[in-house]
Amino acid sequence: MGQARDTLTVVGGGLAGSECAWQLLRLGHAVTLREMKPVRRSPAHQTDRLAELVCSNSFRSDNPELAVGLLHEELRRAGSLILSAADAHRVPAGDALAVEREGFAAEVEGRLSAQRGFSRVDGEVEAVPEGLVVLATGPLTTEKLTTALAGRVGEKLYFYDAIAPIVSADSIDLSIAFRQSRYGKGGGDDYLNLPLNREEYLAFVKALREGEKVTPHAFEEPRYFDGCLPVEVMAERGDEVLSHGPMKPVGLKDPRTGQQPWAVVQLRMEDRAGTAWNLVGFQTRLTWPEQRRIFRTLPGLKDAEFLRMGQIHRNTFIDSPRLLAADLSLKVEPRLFFAGQITGVEGYVESTACGLLAALAVHARVTDQPFVPPPATTALGALYRHVTGEAHPDGHPHQPTNVTHGLFPPLDGRMKKSDKRAAHLARARAALPAWLSSLPLPVSAAAPQEP
Ligand SMILES: Cc1cc2nc3c(=O)[nH]c(=O)nc-3n(C[C@H](O)[C@H](O)[C@H](O)COP(=O)(O)OP(=O)(O)OC[C@H]3O[C@@H](n4cnc5c(N)ncnc54)[C@H](O)[C@@H]3O)c2cc1C
């Protein structure tokens, strides 16, 4: 541990940076956290606290049979500061882990500040600091730092994320949806198609027009590319715009009628195992409840389970699978580590998990130990597989994602949905303890409760 007392720098005191700093402190390192608040705030941040929840106060489902709930469980067992503060400030929200945000953030800040070896330097970081650095500046990383990073990664890092919803395979009604590629291209059956007749199509267009939309932030003034228009904007441009665009039926024949439908919604596979399907061209600013309501009126999606909702917002992230080494450091400059949403994970819990993994990787580097990633079958491992690209062996472009079962290695054999969830959970719980006990961290030995 000779070098372990050197001060390490974490840039960004959001979910990932706070978690990363906490774990490094527990591992015996001195940490300087550089956070631009209170000197400057991003347009989405509204307080001067560390670990601010920029939007919802929910960490999503706490049910370990869902991938995000399993990630909660694993983070708790690894001694996560963010999960511990969330549990301490939990508010009733069904099976979701929702928190009283001010108490939560104050607790994170208080516990970090009380830790020996912690120091905080306020103000925007405009150039990459010296020494070993963890960059955890999130989706709204400031322009100067983004430019400094772009110089190193050789590309532009700003993106307007236009994300279409993803639904789970077993929630699609296959007595209505049919598998077929347009004109039988590719494998001939790469897509799932939801057929609509004229009345269904027009009712859907009307619902899109009337649905409640998210008001963009001032910094997100919508300037859409024509190839990437939100589905409701297309609906507003005319009755037939969608049926000549993403909902065009040409080259498709419903095998049950032998006819070309009036319009179709095409779904494309998100993962090789075919557990998750993306509604092609359905990027949207509809609110999440409206997306659920309106998209469930589509034929075949009455019982759709949404693994990710559609959204459009500014995002800053790097092409991690190409740029990062196995220990989450930049290949071209290995003293720089990345954590949180900037690596292309999406969400509070995922960003936290990434902060924890980056701390372990930095510790391994400083102490000259190999970094041992979490087992692939755990939720932490699945997220790591996404960041390193292992979950997407087909060269799928790196896109921000929440943790889902689609990122895990596939299970053997065919199973009912409920059995699959239980199998994922059992497999993860069997694999985690050995990894946890190999960590230099004090971790929870308590066996988790059955869901
Ligand atoms: C508008 C919007 C709404 C969102 N809503 C949700 C939601 O409801 N649920 C959800 O799970 N996820 C949501 N997200 C995604 C969310 O941002 C991430 O889940 C999470 O906050 C990312 O954690 P992070 O630590 O990577 O980044 P952040 O939590 O954003 O933390 C980054 C920190 O770095 C600081 N920083 C940035 N640049 C610099 C700099 N140059 N120098 C010093 N400090 C800097 C920032 O002030 C901030 O404190 C939303 C994102 C956006 C943009």
The ligand as an ORCA input file, in Angstrom:
! r2SCAN-3c Opt
* xyz 0 1
  C     -32.218     16.191    -17.694
  C     -31.853     14.862    -17.175
  C     -32.777     14.110    -16.444
  C     -32.436     12.838    -15.943
  N     -33.347     12.124    -15.219
  C     -33.007     10.927    -14.669
  C     -33.926     10.197    -13.839
  O     -35.036     10.624    -13.582
  N     -33.534      8.996    -13.350
  C     -32.296      8.489    -13.570
  O     -31.981      7.389    -13.071
  N     -31.407      9.158    -14.344
  C     -31.728     10.364    -14.895
  N     -30.844     11.056    -15.681
  C     -29.570     10.483    -15.924
  C     -28.712     10.986    -14.754
  O     -28.006     12.110    -15.115
  C     -27.784      9.941    -14.281
  O     -28.556      8.848    -13.931
  C     -26.906     10.281    -13.095
  O     -27.153     11.522    -12.503
  C     -25.516     10.253    -13.637
  O     -24.639     10.232    -12.574
  P     -23.198     10.800    -12.794
  O     -22.548     10.775    -11.468
  O     -22.544     10.119    -13.922
  O     -23.449     12.316    -13.258
  P     -24.119     13.543    -12.392
  O     -25.006     12.994    -11.332
  O     -24.658     14.465    -13.399
  O     -22.855     14.161    -11.704
  C     -21.860     14.846    -12.406
  C     -21.300     15.937    -11.521
  O     -20.186     16.506    -12.189
  C     -20.222     17.908    -12.048
  N     -19.469     18.484    -13.177
  C     -19.792     18.480    -14.490
  N     -18.811     19.067    -15.209
  C     -17.865     19.439    -14.316
  C     -16.601     20.098    -14.456
  N     -16.123     20.475    -15.640
  N     -15.876     20.341    -13.336
  C     -16.332     19.963    -12.102
  N     -17.507     19.345    -11.925
  C     -18.273     19.075    -13.030
  C     -21.707     18.241    -12.019
  O     -21.933     19.484    -11.354
  C     -22.278     17.052    -11.251
  O     -22.377     17.299     -9.864
  C     -31.157     12.314    -16.191
  C     -30.224     13.069    -16.921
  C     -30.566     14.321    -17.412
  C     -29.559     15.102    -18.177
*
